[in-house]
Amino acid sequence: MQVYFIGGEGGNTCQYTCDLLEEDPCNSEMDGNSLCSYDYENRAKYVADEPILNTTAHHFKFNDPLGIISMARHDVWIDTSSGGVVRYVADFHPFGKEVATITSDYTGFSTDTPPEEYFTVQNVKYCQPGDDDQCENTVRMMAGHKMMARAALKAQVKR
């Protein structure tokens, strides 16, 4: 599968392409498969309804342990009205060493099918493959978007 990175005038001109070797976010390396993991499926806990980003959201949390040692903590906020993801935070701390905290805020999350013209890419026949630096995180970027949709659907069921 090819991923087209677009930009330029009108925002839909092909800049470069990358191969997407992994289409299933549950088999990707994004965030250690956290939103497809046993811990998310079986141990995510409802924290509270909280005000966040001008709305109220259900807050869920879960850990990714290695035995009894916490390696990461994940927090997901799901809008109480729309059911869409509002915020996702991943705090990575393997063996107690703080490595990174990644926060993703979503101001317009929708599961509706986007208009077909959003997928019209100009100059495809002139589009060149991206280099290693450009394509290094393609799987992670794509997986992250798919996993947020999955999180929104599952959180509605868990509540």
N, C-alpha and C positions, 0 to 999 in steps of 0.2 A: 504494500500500500504506500502511495506517495502522499506526503503532506506538502501543501503549497504555502509558502510564506509570501504574503501579499503586502503591497504598499503602493507608493507612488500616487500619481494624480487619480483621484476618485477612490483610492484605497483598495483597488482590486486588481492591480497589475502584479503579475508574478515576479518576485524578486529572486527566489531560489526554491529548490525542492529538497526534501530530505526523505529517506526511506523510513517508514514506520514498521519496524520488525515485529512489534508486539502490539496487537490490537485490543487485548483484554487487560484492563487495568488491574485485575486481580492476579495476573501473572507478570505484572511489570515490577520494576524496582522502585516505583514511586512510593516514598514514605513507608517502605517495608510492607506494602500491601495492607496497611492498617485498616482501611475501610472494607476489606474483604476478609479480615482475619477472624480467627476464632474469638479473640478478645472483643472485637467489635460486635460480632454476631451474638455472643452469649454473655458478655460482661459489661457492656455499656450501661451506665446508670444515669437515670434522670436526676439532675441536680436541683433545678428550680426554673420557674418562669422568671425571666430577667429582662429589664429594659436594655435595649442595645440598638444602636444605629437608628434611632427614631421609630422603633417598633418594640414589640414584646416577643421574646423568643423562648422556646424550650431549650434548656441547656443540658447536654448530655456529655459525659466524660468516660474515658476508659484508658487503661494502661496497656502497654506492650511489655510484658515481663519476660525475663529469661530466668525461669524457675521462680524464685521469690524476689529477684532483683528487678526493679523497674528500669527499663531501658528508654521508655518514652511515655509521654502522656498526651492524649488527644482530647480536645474539647470541640464540640460541634453545637452551634446554635441554630435552631430551626424556627422560622417565623410562624407564630401561632395562627396567623390569618391565612397566609398563602401556602405554607408548608415548604417554602423554599429555604435553602441554606442562606444564613445571614453572615455567619463567621465560622471559620475553621482555624483552630490553633494546634500546631504540633510542636511539642517541647521535647527535644532529644537530649537525653542525659544518660548515656550508657555508663554503667558501673558508677553512677553518681557524678560523672564529669559532665558539666553543662557544655553541650556542643553547639546547639542552635535552637532558636524558637522561631517558627514561621507562622505568621498570621495572615490569613486571606479573608478579606471582607468582600461581600457581594451585595451590591446595591440594586441589582435588577436581575435576580435569578428566575429563570422561567424554564419549564419543561415543554413549552409549546414548540411546535415545528417552526423554525425560522423561514422567512420568505425565500423562495428559490433563487432570487437574484443575489442573495448573500453568498451563493456558491459559484457564481459566474466569475471565472478568473481570466483576465485578459493576458495576451501574449504567452500562452502556455507553450507554444511551439518554440519560443526563444528562451524559455526558462532553463537555467543551468542548475546542476546539482550543487547544493551548499557544501562548504568545506567542513572539516571535523569540528571546528569551534562552533559553527552555526548549527550543526545538527546534533551536537552532543546530548542535549537534554530534550529532544523531540518526544521521546516516549513519556518522559515525566510530565511534560506540559500537557500532552493529550490525555494521559491517564488522570491527571488531576481534575480536569473538567468532567470526565465521565464519573469519577468517584464522588464528586460533589452531588451529582444527580442521584446516584445510588444512595448516598447518605440521607438526602431529603426524603426519599421514599421509605427507607427503612426506619427512620426516626419517627415518622408518622405512625407506623405500625407498633413500635416499641412503647409509645406514650400511652 
